[in-house]
Amino acid sequence: MNTGTKRVTVILGLVMVIAMGSSVILPLLRVNTPTSTTQATATPAPTLPPPITDLSSIGLDTTYVHPSGLFSVADPTGWTPGQPINNTETVEIAFSNTNQGSVIQAIVYIPSVAPEAPLTLDSVDAYWSTEVLAQSWSRYSNWRETSPERIREGDRLITDFELTLRDQTYVARQSAWTDGSWIYNLRVVAPENATDMLKYLVDTLTPTLKPITQFAGTPAQWNAYIDQTTGLAMRFPATWTIADSAPGRPASIDADGLTLRLENIQDAAVQDADSAQAWVESTRPNISILSTNPIERQDYSGYSVAYSYTDADGETQSGLALLLNGDNNSLYTANLRLTAAGVDLNSEDASGMYADMIEALNTFTILPVVDTAGA
């Protein structure tokens, strides 16, 4: 064998050794190389709070009065009222119970234009359209009605729902009805394992959702002052501000160009127009009585006394004092002072010039005293 042949043989031998070594080493390397395939992590099912089993433990002993003064509803123990809503057509409050994952809504729809004919259950059904429901359930990722058709139980329209939020399934039921003028709705949301609690709340709370009829016909977006201890009550525009108040104590309300003082006084009932005028004259010096008219509010009567006076700076201003005789010889007063001079606030001209103010004063009344919360 010549030298060239030997060299070729050696090279071929080296190639074979390298090939054989690779056939052993490469599989070992492949065994220790991680694969690129990943396994999907399972999403844990949400843990549902254990539902209340002793439903009688949910107390309904107190009443929530909406700050609009337009309705009241039982205030269930364990649920906390949130931010109230009242706009041109909707008055609403939502109660929440974070431990139970539950929400209760009391909603009153007040048409801004009085309907031509009394509302019916068909009107209620039409009001809760798909569009309105979608808006009302907008905080949930999904919602659907679970019954093929809505249920009519007497004068109530019952609708059941299934809702989804953050991979949690909830159930909801709403009971809706009308008195011919307004549409009322009591709605409860609860986790899917708490249907008994949901039905109990709907059944027990629905009868407690009641309008405060003394204020019917006044703007829905107005607010109210209601003294829980005396029943003194009045509605007023949202631009007016309660400056000072406490249960059983005088309250002050301010607005641009006027101040109003509301008060309940024991053993001070006025027997006639003369005594009503004398009471007004006693409130400050330099008062001149302009007119006195009798007034009535439900079962209570009294007087509306218009007057003018001169303030400490020598400026002439106008006033109107409403005096209502309450129970047990008590006197309820709403005393308004206006910076404008020489205005007889009992006159028809004043009703046109100060329409909102006079309408607000016309709501001054005495409500039945109840054990309330949130007023």
C-alpha positions in Angstrom: 0.0 0.0 0.0 1.5 3.3 -1.1 1.6 6.4 1.1 -1.4 8.1 -0.6 -3.6 5.0 0.0 -2.7 4.9 3.6 -3.6 8.6 4.0 -7.0 8.1 2.6 -7.7 5.1 4.8 -6.8 7.1 7.9 -9.1 9.9 7.0 -12.0 7.6 6.3 -11.4 5.9 9.7 -11.5 9.2 11.5 -14.8 10.1 9.7 -16.3 6.8 10.8 -15.2 7.3 14.4 -16.7 10.8 14.5 -20.0 9.5 12.9 -20.3 6.7 15.5 -19.6 9.0 18.4 -22.2 11.4 17.2 -24.8 8.7 16.9 -24.2 8.1 20.7 -23.9 11.7 21.9 -26.6 13.4 20.0 -29.5 11.3 21.4 -28.2 12.1 24.9 -28.3 15.8 24.2 -31.8 15.5 22.8 -33.0 13.8 26.0 -31.8 16.7 28.1 -33.2 19.5 25.9 -36.6 20.9 27.1 -39.5 20.8 24.7 -41.2 24.0 23.5 -44.7 22.6 24.2 -46.5 24.3 27.2 -49.4 23.0 29.2 -52.4 25.4 29.8 -53.0 26.3 33.4 -56.5 25.5 34.6 -58.4 28.5 35.9 -59.6 27.7 39.5 -63.4 27.8 39.9 -64.4 30.8 42.0 -65.4 30.0 45.6 -69.0 30.9 46.4 -69.8 32.3 49.8 -72.1 30.1 51.8 -75.6 31.4 51.5 -77.7 32.6 54.5 -79.7 29.5 55.6 -81.7 31.2 58.4 -83.5 33.7 56.3 -85.4 35.0 59.2 -82.2 36.5 60.5 -82.4 39.2 57.7 -84.1 41.9 59.7 -86.4 44.4 58.0 -87.1 46.6 61.1 -85.9 49.9 59.7 -86.9 51.9 56.7 -84.6 53.6 54.1 -86.0 56.9 52.9 -84.5 58.0 49.6 -82.9 61.4 49.7 -85.2 62.5 46.9 -88.0 62.0 49.4 -90.0 60.2 46.7 -90.0 56.6 48.1 -89.0 54.4 51.0 -88.1 50.7 51.2 -87.1 48.3 54.0 -83.4 48.5 55.0 -82.3 44.8 55.3 -79.7 44.0 57.9 -76.4 43.0 56.3 -76.9 45.2 53.2 -75.4 48.7 53.0 -77.0 51.5 50.9 -74.7 53.0 48.3 -74.8 56.3 46.4 -78.4 57.3 45.7 -79.5 58.3 42.2 -82.2 60.7 41.2 -82.3 62.3 37.8 -85.1 63.6 35.6 -86.9 60.2 35.3 -85.2 57.6 37.6 -84.8 57.5 41.4 -82.7 54.6 42.6 -80.8 53.1 45.5 -78.6 50.0 45.6 -77.8 48.0 48.8 -74.8 45.7 48.8 -73.6 42.8 50.9 -70.0 42.0 50.1 -70.0 38.9 52.4 -72.9 37.4 50.4 -71.9 38.8 47.0 -75.4 40.2 46.8 -76.9 43.5 45.6 -80.5 44.8 46.1 -81.8 47.6 43.9 -84.9 49.7 44.4 -85.8 51.7 41.3 -88.7 54.0 40.6 -89.2 55.3 37.1 -91.1 58.6 37.0 -92.1 59.8 33.5 -91.0 63.4 32.9 -94.2 63.9 31.0 -97.4 62.5 32.6 -98.7 59.6 30.5 -101.9 60.3 28.5 -103.5 57.1 29.9 -102.7 55.2 33.2 -99.7 52.9 32.9 -100.5 49.2 32.9 -98.5 45.9 33.3 -98.1 46.0 29.5 -96.4 49.4 30.0 -94.1 47.9 32.6 -93.2 45.1 30.2 -92.5 47.5 27.4 -90.4 49.8 29.6 -88.0 46.9 30.4 -86.9 46.5 26.9 -83.7 44.8 25.8 -81.9 48.1 25.5 -82.9 49.3 29.0 -82.0 45.9 30.5 -78.6 46.0 28.7 -77.8 49.3 30.2 -79.0 48.3 33.6 -76.7 45.2 33.5 -73.8 47.0 31.9 -71.4 46.2 34.8 -71.7 42.5 34.1 -69.8 40.8 31.2 -72.8 38.8 30.1 -76.5 38.7 31.0 -79.6 36.9 29.7 -83.2 36.3 30.7 -83.6 32.7 31.7 -87.3 32.2 31.2 -88.9 31.8 27.8 -91.3 34.6 28.8 -91.8 36.9 31.7 -94.1 35.8 34.5 -97.2 37.8 35.5 -98.2 37.3 39.1 -101.2 39.4 39.9 -100.1 43.0 39.4 -96.4 42.1 39.3 -94.1 41.3 36.4 -91.4 38.8 37.4 -88.3 38.4 35.3 -85.3 36.0 36.1 -81.8 36.5 34.8 -78.4 34.8 34.7 -75.3 37.1 34.9 -71.6 36.7 34.6 -68.9 38.8 36.2 -65.2 37.7 36.6 -65.9 34.1 35.8 -68.6 34.0 38.5 -72.2 33.2 37.7 -75.0 35.1 39.4 -78.7 34.8 39.4 -81.1 37.8 39.6 -84.8 38.3 39.9 -86.8 41.6 39.5 -90.3 42.3 40.5 -91.9 45.3 38.6 -95.3 46.9 38.8 -97.1 50.3 38.4 -99.6 52.4 40.2 -100.7 54.0 36.9 -98.3 56.9 37.1 -94.9 55.5 38.2 -93.1 52.2 37.5 -91.6 50.4 40.5 -88.9 47.8 40.4 -87.3 45.6 43.2 -84.3 43.7 42.0 -82.0 41.2 43.8 -78.7 39.7 42.6 -77.0 36.8 44.3 -74.5 34.0 43.6 -76.0 31.0 41.8 -76.0 28.9 45.0 -78.2 31.4 46.9 -81.5 31.2 45.0 -83.5 30.7 48.2 -82.1 33.9 49.7 -82.8 35.7 46.4 -86.4 34.7 46.3 -86.9 35.5 50.0 -85.6 39.0 49.5 -87.7 39.7 46.5 -90.9 38.4 48.2 -90.3 40.3 51.4 -88.9 43.6 50.1 -91.4 44.1 47.2 -94.3 45.1 49.5 -92.0 47.6 51.4 -91.2 49.7 48.3 -93.7 52.5 48.6 -94.0 56.0 47.2 -94.2 59.1 49.5 -97.4 60.3 47.9 -97.3 63.7 49.5 -94.5 64.6 47.1 -96.0 63.2 43.9 -95.9 65.6 41.0 -92.7 67.4 42.0 -89.5 67.1 39.9 -87.8 63.7 40.3 -84.3 65.3 40.3 -85.1 67.4 43.4 -83.8 66.5 46.9 -85.6 66.4 50.2 -85.1 67.3 53.9 -86.9 64.8 56.2 -86.5 65.0 59.9 -86.7 61.4 61.1 -87.7 62.3 64.6 -90.5 64.9 64.0 -91.7 64.2 60.5 -91.0 67.7 59.2 -90.3 67.4 55.5 -89.8 69.4 52.3 -88.5 69.0 48.8 -86.3 71.5 47.0 -84.2 72.0 43.8 -80.8 70.1 43.7 -79.0 73.5 43.6 -80.2 74.2 47.2 -77.9 73.1 50.0 -78.6 71.8 53.5 -76.2 74.0 55.5 -77.1 72.7 59.0 -79.3 70.0 60.3 -79.7 67.5 63.1 -82.6 65.2 64.1 -85.1 67.2 66.1 -83.2 70.4 65.7 -83.7 73.4 63.3 -82.4 73.0 59.8 -81.0 75.6 57.5 -81.1 75.5 53.7 -79.3 78.0 51.5 -79.6 78.9 47.8 -78.7 81.9 45.6 -80.5 84.8 47.0 -82.4 83.0 49.8 -82.2 81.3 53.1 -84.7 78.9 54.6 -85.1 77.7 58.2 -87.1 74.6 59.1 -88.1 74.0 62.7 -90.5 72.1 64.9 -91.5 73.9 68.1 -93.4 72.3 70.9 -96.5 73.9 72.5 -96.6 76.7 70.0 -99.5 76.0 67.7 -101.2 79.1 66.1 -104.9 79.3 66.6 -105.8 82.0 64.0 -104.4 84.4 61.4 -103.6 87.0 64.1 -101.6 84.6 66.2 -99.7 83.5 63.0 -98.8 87.1 62.2 -97.7 87.6 65.8 -95.4 84.6 65.7 -93.8 86.0 62.5 -93.3 89.4 64.0 -91.6 87.9 67.0 -88.9 86.3 64.9 -87.0 89.6 64.2 -87.5 93.4 64.5 -88.8 95.7 61.7 -91.2 93.2 60.2 -94.2 94.4 58.1 -96.9 91.8 57.4 -97.9 91.9 53.7 -100.5 89.1 53.5 -101.8 86.0 55.3 -103.4 83.0 53.7 -104.7 79.8 55.2 -103.0 76.6 54.0 -103.6 72.8 54.3 -101.2 69.9 54.0 -103.0 66.5 54.1 -104.5 66.4 57.6 -102.7 69.5 58.9 -103.7 73.2 58.6 -102.0 76.5 59.3 -101.1 79.8 57.6 -98.8 81.3 55.0 -97.6 84.7 56.1 -95.8 87.0 53.6 -93.8 89.9 55.1 -91.0 92.4 54.5 -88.2 93.5 56.8 -85.1 95.7 57.1 -81.9 93.9 57.8 -78.9 95.1 59.9 -77.5 96.9 56.8 -80.7 98.8 56.2 -81.6 96.7 53.2 -85.3 95.8 52.7 -85.9 92.2 52.0 -88.9 89.8 51.6 -90.0 86.7 53.5 -92.6 84.0 53.7 -93.3 81.9 56.7 -95.3 78.7 56.5 -96.8 77.6 59.8 -98.4 74.2 60.2 -100.1 73.0 63.4 -99.0 69.5 64.2 -100.0 67.0 66.8 -99.9 67.7 70.5 -100.1 71.5 70.0 -96.7 71.5 68.1 -95.9 74.0 65.4 -94.0 73.2 62.2 -92.4 76.2 60.4 -90.6 76.9 57.1 -89.4 80.5 57.2 -87.9 81.7 53.9 -86.0 85.0 53.5 -85.4 86.5 50.0 -82.9 89.3 49.2 -85.4 90.9 46.8 -87.3 93.8 48.3 -91.1 94.4 48.4 -92.2 91.0 47.1 -95.5 89.6 48.5 -94.6 85.9 48.2 -98.3 84.9 48.6 -99.2 86.7 45.4 -99.8 85.2 41.9 -97.0 87.4 40.6 -94.5 85.8 42.9 -95.7 82.4 41.8 -94.6 83.3 38.3 -91.4 85.1 39.2 -90.2 82.5 41.7 -91.8 79.4 40.3 -89.3 76.8 41.7 -89.1 78.5 45.1 -92.9 78.6 45.5 -93.3 75.0 44.3 -90.7 73.9 46.8 -92.5 75.7 49.6 -95.7 74.0 48.6 -94.1 70.7 49.4 -93.5 71.7 53.1 -95.5 69.1 55.1 -95.5 66.7 58.0 -94.9 63.0 57.3 -95.7 60.0 59.6 -92.7 59.3 61.9 -91.1 55.9 61.2 -88.0 54.1 62.3 -85.8 55.2 59.4 -82.3 55.0 58.0 -80.5 56.9 55.3 -82.9 59.8 55.1 
